Amino acid sequence: MVTHKLVVAEIAGLHLRPAGKISEVSLHFQCKVQIKKGDQIANAKSVLGLLAARVQQGDEIEVICDGVDEKEALKAVVQAIQEGFELQSQ
C-alpha cells in the first residue's frame, strides 16, 4: 500500500470535472484506488463516490493505492488530481 497526502486549494473543491478525470485515470489500474478525507474513504474509480466525499477547499485528502500496480497508480492519480485543480502537496 502506498499513500500521498494533499491539501485542496481550489475554491470549488472536488467537483464533477476533476472527479471524472480522477475516476477515468483510476480505472486504468488493477489496484484499489481510494481517496480518504477524515474518516471517510471514497472509491476513486467511482465519480459518485468521489462527489459523495464532499471534498472542499482546505480539506486534506489522502490518495491510497493498494495492489499490483499501486506505485504507478499513485503517481498517475496524484498527477490527475494536481492537474484537475490546484493542490498543495504535503
N, C-alpha and C positions, 0 to 999 in steps of 0.2 A: 504494500500500500504506500502511495506517495501523496503528498498534500502540498498545497500552496495557498497562503492567505493573501487577501486583497481587501482594500477599503474602497467602497464605491464613492466616487467623486461626482458623478453625473447627477444633475439636478432631478432628472426624470427617473432615476433609479433603473432597475432592470425591467424594461418594458418589452412589448411584443417583438420588435425588430431584433434587438440583441438576444432575446430569449430564443427566437427562431434560429439565429445563427449558431448559438451555443449548442442547441439541440442537434442541428444538422451536422456540426463537427463531431459531436459526441457519438452520433450514430455510426461513424466510420470505424469505431473501435470495438473490440470484443469485450474489453474490461468494463466493470461497473464504473460509471462516472456520476458523481453526486456533487451538489452544491449545498454546503451547510451554512446556515445563518442562525446563530444562537443554538437552541436545542432542535431546530427544525432542519430536516435533511430532505432535499428535493432530488429527484431523478433528473439528471441533466439531459437525458435523452427524450424527455417529455416537456414540450413547450408549456403545457398547462401546469405541470409540476413546478416548473421554474417560476411561472407567474404567480402560483399559489404561495410561493415563499415570500412574496411581497418585499423584495429587496429594494431599499430606498437609499437615498443619498446619505452617506456617513456610516452605513452598515458595513461591518466586517463580514466577509464571506470567506469560506474555505472550499477550495476545489479538492475533491477526494477521488482518486482513481485507484482501483484495485483489480488486478488481473494480469493476464499475459502481456498485454501491450500498454501497461499503465504509465510508463515514463513518456512514451510517445503521445499518449492521450493527454496527459497532464500538460505537456508543452503546447499541444495544439489547442486545447480548451482555454488555457490561460491566455494564449495569443488571441484567440477569438473574442474572449471577454475584453481584453485590453483594446482591441480594435473596435468592439461594439460600443463602448463608451469609456470615458477616461477613468482610470483607476490608479490608485497609489499602491504599489507593491510593498509588502512587508516581509 
